[in-house]
């Protein structure tokens, strides 16, 4: 029934209670079919209705016409190995362009992606304040993907094995690009140790994904870096956990209901997905799907 929305989905799309949807149906304000006593809303007609002046005016809470425009079928933001795998395994057709959480936030704000992965540290949490500041009046939703263990990844054969950032002083420290969320996490961890970046021997080179960072360490091009347990295990490197971060997906609300994103969600309900998370290591999926922000439109 992918060509139809349910009552609950239309209510979520319009940011109203289901009771309001029933009232609008009774008034003839929404395109609907009644099949075996169940209300079904034709996807194409609903989306066409959202994009017309009459449709937008039918309810104060309906999205503006520009909310119905198509955004590129691209996943941006921070790199997550499990998300990368799920996009391919689901055959969703969503392309990945992972160049950092701050890059994804900016691309979402400019309408250059359908969703973005974020792990932006905040006082008392992750992501929600940064998203609310930019998307408070826009039809975007912040959904939890996973909690991930992040810490020090060590190159093979390292004689001095640090157990914290203080112990990493003097070692060649591999950095990520400036817009990567892990760089924001690094600054937070340094501040907690009363340290700054000048206390570390940070290399001039940068690595642009979690696996690229781990590969640099496996090849001996650096001594230590701040990365995911999943990446360390992929390259069979020693790992010292420092923090558990929350990785969320900032999703354009219309894209959430479209078939590509629904395919991605469907794979998340399978045992293959759970097994892949276990094999990667460092993932906690107990909060998968929790909503941490919902835009006003």
RAKA-V912740 format. One record per helix or strand. SS is the DSSP state (hx for helix, st for strand). FROM is the first residue (numbers start at 1). TO is the last residue. If there is no record, write none. Layout:
[[SS FROM TO] [SS FROM TO]]
This chain:
[[st 4 5] [hx 7 14] [hx 18 26] [st 33 35] [st 38 42] [hx 43 50] [hx 53 57] [hx 65 68] [st 74 77] [hx 81 89] [st 95 97] [hx 101 109] [st 115 118] [st 121 122] [st 125 126] [hx 128 135] [st 140 154] [hx 166 168] [st 172 176] [hx 181 192] [hx 197 199] [st 201 207] [hx 210 218] [st 224 228] [hx 229 234] [st 238 252] [hx 253 257] [hx 259 268] [hx 271 280] [st 283 284] [st 291 294]]
